[in-house]
């Protein structure tokens, strides 16, 4: 089926010479040669073809020529040219083939033009191919694709809901799902064994490089009668071939992926989403600098170090990198280098009398840079993690960029002390099964163990320093669920009120189940080698959660508001 053409603009080759053809597309550019001759490049979805326009009697065949195009062995000499759609503006907002150089606001406003750029279009084609491959792989692994509701009830899942007023139920609202979490668990309770979908998720949260505001998509999956290892086995089988086939880099981790406990990841890499392409690690040097007369090394502070061998950065470059680390981490880092058997530069004068001990403990060598983070424990760890990431990228030889490195972060804390409340709160997903089940919760309740030492059967999938997904073995037992919530001062009635369907369903007997949901947008971003997630979304919002092309969010009429029993209260600004 060729629609209104005989060939696409990427199809004609030498074997077509002498044939009569019909092509359609956009005029990409025109190069006039004198008054009677012009070269026109026609572009469609598939590629480009050169057309030669002559004022003399035109030949009715394809003519051979040598040009630097995929279709460059030929050119089309037309007998007829028909304009199917005319541009009614004198100029475009940007040159199509250079749209990626334009201001992002212009690109998003005229996204339909931006998408004509073959480089931009290719990311969307990649997305389609990846989604197709994911569907095929999941189906081959025995998963059923089941769609779950978009209009549902509001529930506390960590982000703000998008609310939808219910016209037939004044004063009540639906919510767009932050994720199909409860529905997929209910499917397991309903007797389905393996579920998946390419699920749309809606969260009213701020944008960043790897997160789009408003909506995103994830490969949502759940398995009944399953353990953490069962979930790992599926993704370790599904993802590497897709990354190797479609990725910018053709090397991807093979099974089994490295498993790193959460606390180890934080201490060793300064992050719970470490980029394992970087060979640098974080060392603790708190004991090594005790008593040093330098305020940031004062007793009670944690001191972390990242040792970088073969560092040829100048002092000016190191100072610039430290300034960038401070902006990103919120704390000032320090540094010194090893030269001729001593520390030089930065904080060297405070450390040289400890050189021998530090040198032995950190295995230093000539030319090593010692980047140092100091402060309260969590801040020092965070700063060290940012240093590790930046130094790995900046110093040659410490990062193998041409690959995809996966790892699992496991054994997340079940609880933490809330920054605002100062009391025990859930650390991550309240529906995760505590490692040790009911027994460990009862021991904590009796004061036999610190509840902060309880871990959850929860896991994150990380690739190249990007968190692709969180997942967990679910808490499917109502008794354990209630006890877990009691630890954070919520009782059985609170659980019933907040999660009525799931709680009641579990009371009828639910199978152990586990799942995960890798982000499709982030996955395609990594595969395409892009730094911004907006580059792989067909019609993305801007950083302020606005669709500048469609003018959303927008005002609605008073009639619409009245029908929904809604009043706009307070000042409304443009």
C-alpha positions in Angstrom: 0.0 0.0 0.0 1.8 3.1 -1.2 -1.0 5.7 -0.7 -0.7 8.3 -3.4 2.8 7.5 -4.5 4.7 4.7 -6.2 7.8 5.1 -4.0 9.0 6.8 -0.9 11.7 9.5 -0.9 14.2 7.0 0.5 13.5 4.2 -1.9 14.7 5.0 -5.4 18.1 3.5 -6.5 20.0 2.7 -9.7 17.7 -0.2 -10.4 14.8 2.2 -10.9 16.5 4.2 -13.7 14.2 4.5 -16.6 11.0 4.0 -14.6 8.1 6.5 -14.3 7.6 7.2 -10.6 5.5 9.4 -8.3 6.8 10.8 -5.0 5.2 13.1 -2.4 6.7 15.1 0.4 7.8 18.4 1.7 10.2 20.7 -0.2 13.3 20.7 2.0 15.4 23.2 -0.1 15.9 24.6 -3.5 19.2 25.4 -5.3 18.8 27.4 -8.4 21.4 27.1 -11.2 20.9 29.9 -13.6 17.5 30.8 -14.9 16.4 27.5 -16.4 17.6 24.9 -13.9 17.1 24.1 -10.3 17.7 21.2 -7.8 14.9 20.6 -5.4 15.2 18.2 -2.4 11.9 16.5 -1.5 11.6 15.0 2.0 9.0 12.6 3.4 8.9 10.5 6.5 11.4 8.0 5.0 14.1 10.2 3.5 15.0 12.6 0.7 15.1 12.5 -3.1 16.6 15.1 -5.4 14.4 16.4 -8.2 15.8 18.3 -11.2 13.5 21.0 -12.5 14.1 22.2 -16.1 12.2 24.6 -18.2 13.0 22.6 -21.4 10.9 19.6 -22.3 11.1 17.3 -19.4 12.0 13.6 -19.7 9.5 11.2 -18.3 12.1 8.9 -16.6 14.4 8.6 -13.6 17.8 9.8 -14.6 21.2 8.5 -13.2 23.5 11.0 -11.4 26.0 10.9 -8.5 24.9 12.9 -5.4 25.8 12.6 -1.7 22.4 11.3 -0.6 21.2 7.8 0.3 19.2 8.1 -2.9 22.2 9.9 -4.5 22.7 7.7 -7.5 19.5 9.0 -9.0 17.5 12.1 -9.5 13.9 12.6 -10.6 13.1 14.7 -13.7 9.4 15.6 -13.3 6.8 15.9 -16.0 4.4 17.4 -13.5 4.6 19.2 -10.1 1.5 19.7 -7.9 1.5 21.8 -4.8 -0.6 19.9 -2.2 -0.2 22.3 0.8 1.2 25.8 0.6 3.1 27.6 3.4 1.3 30.8 4.0 4.0 32.4 6.1 7.1 34.2 4.7 9.5 32.3 6.9 9.6 29.4 9.4 10.3 29.9 13.1 13.5 27.9 12.7 15.3 26.0 10.0 13.8 22.4 10.1 17.1 20.5 9.9 18.5 22.7 12.7 15.5 22.9 14.9 17.5 21.4 17.8 19.6 24.5 17.9 16.5 26.7 18.4 15.2 28.0 21.7 13.3 25.2 23.5 10.2 27.4 23.9 10.0 27.8 20.1 10.5 24.1 19.5 7.7 23.2 21.8 5.4 25.9 20.5 5.9 24.7 16.9 6.5 21.0 17.8 4.8 19.9 14.6 7.6 21.6 12.7 10.3 20.4 15.1 9.2 16.8 14.5 9.8 17.2 10.8 13.6 17.3 11.6 14.8 13.8 10.9 17.0 13.8 14.0 14.0 14.6 16.2 11.6 12.3 14.4 14.1 9.4 14.8 13.7 9.5 18.6 10.0 9.0 18.3 10.5 6.2 15.8 12.9 4.7 18.4 10.3 5.0 21.1 7.7 3.1 18.9 10.2 0.3 18.2 11.2 0.0 21.9 7.6 -0.1 23.1 6.8 -2.8 20.4 9.8 -4.8 21.5 8.8 -4.6 25.2 5.3 -5.7 24.4 6.5 -8.7 22.4 9.0 -9.7 25.1 6.5 -9.5 27.9 3.9 -11.5 26.0 6.6 -14.1 25.2 7.2 -14.3 29.0 3.6 -15.2 29.6 2.3 -11.8 30.7 -1.2 -10.5 29.8 -1.6 -6.9 28.7 -4.5 -5.5 30.8 -5.5 -1.9 30.9 -6.5 -0.3 34.1 -8.8 2.7 34.8 -7.7 6.3 34.2 -10.5 7.8 36.3 -10.1 6.6 39.8 -10.0 7.6 43.4 -7.4 9.9 45.0 -4.9 8.0 47.2 -1.7 9.1 49.0 1.1 7.7 46.8 3.9 10.3 47.2 3.0 13.0 44.7 0.1 15.4 44.1 -2.9 14.1 42.2 -4.5 15.6 39.1 -8.1 15.9 40.2 -11.1 15.6 37.8 -14.4 17.1 39.0 -17.4 14.6 38.9 -20.3 16.5 37.2 -22.9 14.0 38.5 -21.5 14.0 42.0 -21.1 17.7 43.1 -18.2 18.3 45.4 -16.6 15.0 44.6 -13.6 14.3 42.4 -11.9 11.6 40.4 -8.1 11.4 40.3 -5.9 10.5 37.4 -3.7 7.5 38.6 -0.2 8.3 39.8 0.4 4.6 38.9 -1.8 1.5 38.5 -0.4 0.2 41.8 -3.6 -0.7 43.5 -5.3 -2.1 40.4 -2.4 -4.4 39.5 -2.3 -5.7 43.0 -6.1 -6.3 42.8 -5.6 -8.2 39.6 -3.2 -10.6 41.5 -5.9 -11.0 44.1 -8.4 -11.7 41.3 -6.4 -14.7 40.2 -4.4 -13.3 37.3 -0.9 -14.7 37.3 1.2 -12.2 35.2 0.0 -8.7 34.2 1.7 -5.9 32.3 0.8 -2.7 30.4 2.4 0.3 29.0 0.8 2.4 31.6 0.1 6.2 31.5 0.8 7.8 34.9 -0.2 11.3 36.1 1.6 13.2 38.7 1.5 16.9 39.5 5.2 17.4 40.1 8.0 19.6 38.9 10.1 18.8 35.9 13.8 17.9 35.7 16.1 16.4 33.1 14.9 12.8 33.6 11.3 13.6 34.6 8.5 15.1 32.6 5.8 17.0 34.4 2.2 15.9 34.1 2.3 12.5 32.5 4.7 9.7 31.8 4.6 6.0 30.8 6.0 2.9 32.4 6.3 -0.8 31.7 4.1 -1.8 34.6 4.2 -5.4 35.6 3.1 -7.7 38.5 3.5 -11.4 39.2 1.5 -13.6 41.6 3.1 -16.2 43.9 6.4 -14.4 43.1 9.5 -13.4 44.9 12.1 -10.6 44.3 14.2 -13.1 42.4 11.3 -13.9 40.0 10.9 -10.2 39.1 14.7 -9.8 38.7 14.8 -12.8 36.3 12.2 -11.4 34.0 13.7 -7.9 33.6 17.3 -9.3 33.4 16.0 -11.4 30.4 13.9 -8.7 28.8 16.0 -5.5 29.0 19.6 -6.4 27.9 18.6 -7.5 24.4 16.5 -4.4 23.9 19.3 -2.1 25.1 21.9 -3.9 23.0 19.6 -3.7 19.9 18.2 -0.2 20.1 20.8 1.6 22.2 23.3 4.3 21.2 25.8 1.8 22.8 25.7 -1.8 21.8 27.0 -3.2 25.1 24.6 -3.9 28.0 24.9 -5.7 31.3 24.1 -9.4 31.1 22.3 -11.3 33.8 22.6 -11.4 36.7 22.8 -7.6 37.4 24.9 -6.5 40.3 22.9 -6.3 43.6 23.9 -3.5 46.0 22.3 -3.0 49.4 21.0 0.5 49.9 23.3 1.4 52.8 26.3 0.1 50.9 25.4 2.1 47.8 25.2 5.3 49.9 28.5 4.7 51.6 30.4 3.4 48.6 29.0 5.5 45.8 27.3 8.4 47.7 24.0 7.7 45.8 21.2 5.1 45.7 21.4 5.3 41.9 25.1 4.9 41.2 26.6 5.1 37.7 28.7 1.9 37.6 30.4 3.0 34.4 32.6 5.1 36.8 35.3 3.2 38.6 35.7 5.7 41.5 34.4 4.9 45.0 33.8 6.9 48.2 36.2 6.3 51.2 35.5 7.3 54.8 38.4 9.3 56.3 36.6 10.5 59.4 39.0 8.7 61.7 42.0 9.8 59.7 41.4 13.5 60.3 40.3 13.5 63.9 41.8 16.4 65.8 42.9 18.2 62.6 42.6 22.0 63.2 40.2 22.7 60.3 36.6 23.6 61.2 34.8 21.4 58.6 36.7 18.4 60.1 35.4 19.0 63.6 34.3 16.2 65.8 30.8 15.0 65.0 31.2 15.6 61.2 31.6 12.8 58.7 34.5 13.2 56.3 34.3 11.4 52.9 37.0 11.2 50.2 37.0 10.3 46.5 40.5 9.4 45.3 41.1 10.0 41.6 44.3 8.6 40.2 46.1 10.1 37.2 44.3 13.4 37.6 45.8 16.0 35.3 43.2 18.7 36.0 44.7 22.2 36.7 44.0 24.0 40.0 41.7 26.3 38.1 39.7 23.3 36.7 39.5 21.7 40.1 38.2 24.9 41.7 35.6 25.2 38.9 34.5 21.6 39.4 34.3 22.1 43.2 32.1 25.2 42.6 29.8 23.1 40.4 29.6 20.3 43.1 28.6 22.9 45.7 25.8 24.2 43.5 24.4 20.7 42.9 25.0 19.3 46.4 24.5 22.3 48.6 27.8 22.0 50.4 31.3 23.1 49.6 33.9 20.3 48.9 37.6 20.5 49.5 40.6 19.0 47.8 44.3 18.3 47.7 46.8 16.5 45.4 49.7 14.2 45.9 53.0 15.5 44.5 56.5 14.4 45.4 55.4 12.4 48.4 53.3 15.2 50.0 49.9 17.0 49.7 49.8 20.2 47.7 47.1 22.6 46.9 43.7 23.1 48.5 43.6 21.9 52.2 47.2 20.4 52.0 48.5 22.5 55.0 45.9 20.9 57.3 46.7 17.4 56.2 50.4 17.0 55.5 51.3 15.9 59.1 48.9 13.0 58.5 50.2 12.2 55.0 51.7 8.8 55.8 48.5 7.5 57.5 46.2 8.9 54.9 48.4 7.7 52.1 48.4 4.1 53.5 44.7 4.0 54.2 43.5 5.4 50.9 46.3 3.8 48.7 47.4 7.0 47.2 49.9 7.5 44.4 51.7 10.2 42.7 49.3 12.6 40.9 46.2 11.4 42.9 43.5 14.0 43.6 41.8 13.6 46.9 38.4 15.3 46.8 36.9 15.7 50.2 33.3 16.1 51.5 32.7 17.2 55.1 29.6 17.8 57.2 26.7 16.0 58.8 26.6 12.4 57.6 23.8 12.7 55.0 25.2 15.9 53.6 28.7 14.6 53.4 27.5 11.4 51.6 25.5 13.5 49.1 28.4 15.8 48.4 30.7 12.8 47.9 28.3 11.2 45.5 28.1 14.4 43.4 31.9 14.6 43.4 32.3 11.0 42.3 29.9 11.5 39.4 31.5 14.8 38.2 35.1 13.6 38.6 34.3 10.4 36.8 33.1 12.3 33.8 35.8 15.0 33.9 39.0 12.9 34.4 39.9 10.6 31.5 40.2 6.9 32.2 37.6 6.7 35.0 34.4 6.3 33.0 33.5 3.8 30.2 30.7 5.8 28.6 30.1 3.5 25.7 27.9 0.9 27.6 24.8 0.4 29.6 25.5 -0.8 33.2 22.5 -2.0 35.2 22.3 -2.7 38.9 19.7 -3.5 41.6 19.6 -1.4 44.7 18.1 -3.7 47.4 17.3 -3.7 51.2 15.8 -0.2 51.4 15.0 1.0 54.9 11.3 0.5 55.8 11.2 3.5 58.0 12.9 6.8 58.6 12.6 9.8 60.9 10.6 12.5 59.1 12.5 15.8 58.6 9.4 17.9 59.5 7.6 15.6 62.0 10.7 14.3 63.8 8.8 11.0 64.1 8.9 7.6 62.5 7.5 7.6 58.9 7.6 5.3 55.9 10.8 5.7 54.0 9.5 4.7 50.6 6.5 2.5 49.6 4.1 1.7 52.5 2.9 -1.4 50.6 6.2 -3.2 50.6 6.6 -6.3 52.7 9.0 -5.8 55.6 11.9 -8.2 55.5 11.1 -10.6 58.4 7.3 -10.1 58.1 5.2 -9.7 61.2 7.8 -11.0 63.5 10.2 -8.1 62.9 7.5 -5.5 63.4 6.4 -7.1 66.7 10.1 -7.1 67.9 10.3 -3.4 67.0 7.1 -2.8 68.8 8.4 -4.5 71.9 11.6 -2.4 71.8 13.9 -5.4 71.0 15.2 -3.8 67.8 15.3 -0.3 66.4 12.6 0.2 63.8 15.1 2.1 61.7 17.0 -1.1 61.1 14.0 -2.8 59.5 14.5 -3.2 55.8 11.8 -3.7 53.1 11.7 -6.2 50.3 11.9 -3.3 47.9 14.3 -2.7 45.1 15.3 -0.1 42.5 16.6 -0.8 39.0 19.4 1.7 38.0 21.1 2.1 34.6 24.0 4.5 34.1 23.1 6.5 37.1 19.4 6.9 36.2 16.7 5.3 38.3 14.6 3.4 35.8 12.2 1.9 38.3 11.1 1.1 41.8 9.5 -2.2 42.8 8.7 -4.4 45.7 7.4 -7.6 47.1 4.0 -6.5 48.2 2.6 -6.6 51.7 -0.4 -8.9 50.9 -1.3 -9.8 54.5 -3.9 -7.5 56.2 -2.4 -8.3 59.7 1.1 -7.4 58.6 -0.2 -4.3 56.7 -2.0 -3.0 59.8 0.9 -3.5 62.0 3.2 -1.8 59.6 0.9 1.3 59.6 0.6 1.2 63.4 4.3 1.8 63.5 3.7 5.3 62.0 0.7 6.0 64.2 -2.0 4.9 61.8 -4.5 2.2 62.8 -6.7 -0.4 61.0 -9.5 2.1 60.4 -7.0 4.5 58.7 -5.9 1.7 56.4 -9.5 0.8 55.6 -10.3 4.4 54.9 -7.3 5.2 52.7 -7.2 1.8 50.8 -10.6 0.2 51.1 -10.6 -1.9 48.0 -7.2 -3.4 48.5 -7.6 -4.0 52.2 -10.9 -5.7 51.7 -9.6 -7.8 48.8 -6.7 -9.0 50.9 -9.1 -10.1 53.6 -10.4 -12.7 51.2 -7.0 -14.2 50.8 -4.3 -12.8 48.5 -1.3 -14.6 47.0 2.2 -13.3 47.6 3.0 -11.0 44.7 5.7 -8.7 43.5 6.2 -6.2 40.7 8.1 -3.3 39.2 7.5 -0.6 36.6 10.5 0.7 34.6 9.9 4.1 33.1 9.5 4.0 29.3 10.4 7.6 28.8 13.6 7.3 30.8 14.5 4.0 29.1 14.2 5.6 25.6 16.1 8.7 26.8 19.0 6.4 27.7 18.8 4.4 24.5 18.8 7.6 22.4 21.7 9.1 24.3 19.7 12.2 25.2 20.1 14.3 28.4 16.5 15.5 28.4 13.5 13.4 28.6 11.5 15.9 26.5 13.6 14.8 23.4 11.9 11.4 23.4 8.3 12.5 24.0 6.2 13.4 20.9 4.4 16.4 22.5 6.1 17.3 25.8 5.2 20.0 28.3 7.7 22.6 29.2 9.4 22.8 32.6 6.4 24.7 34.0 4.0 22.0 33.0 2.6 24.0 30.2 1.7 22.8 26.7 2.6 26.0 24.8 1.5 24.5 21.5 -2.1 23.8 22.6 -2.2 26.5 25.2 -2.8 24.2 28.2 -3.6 24.7 30.9 -6.3 27.1 29.8 -9.3 28.9 31.1 -12.8 27.4 30.6 -16.1 29.1 30.3 -18.3 30.0 33.3 -20.9 27.6 32.0 -18.4 24.7 32.3 -17.5 25.7 35.8 -21.2 26.0 36.8 -21.9 22.5 35.4 -19.1 21.1 37.6 -20.2 23.2 40.6 -16.7 24.8 40.7 -15.9 28.4 41.6 -12.6 30.1 40.9 -11.6 31.9 44.1 -8.9 34.5 44.5 -6.7 36.4 42.1 -6.0 34.8 38.7 -2.7 35.8 37.1 -1.6 35.3 33.5 
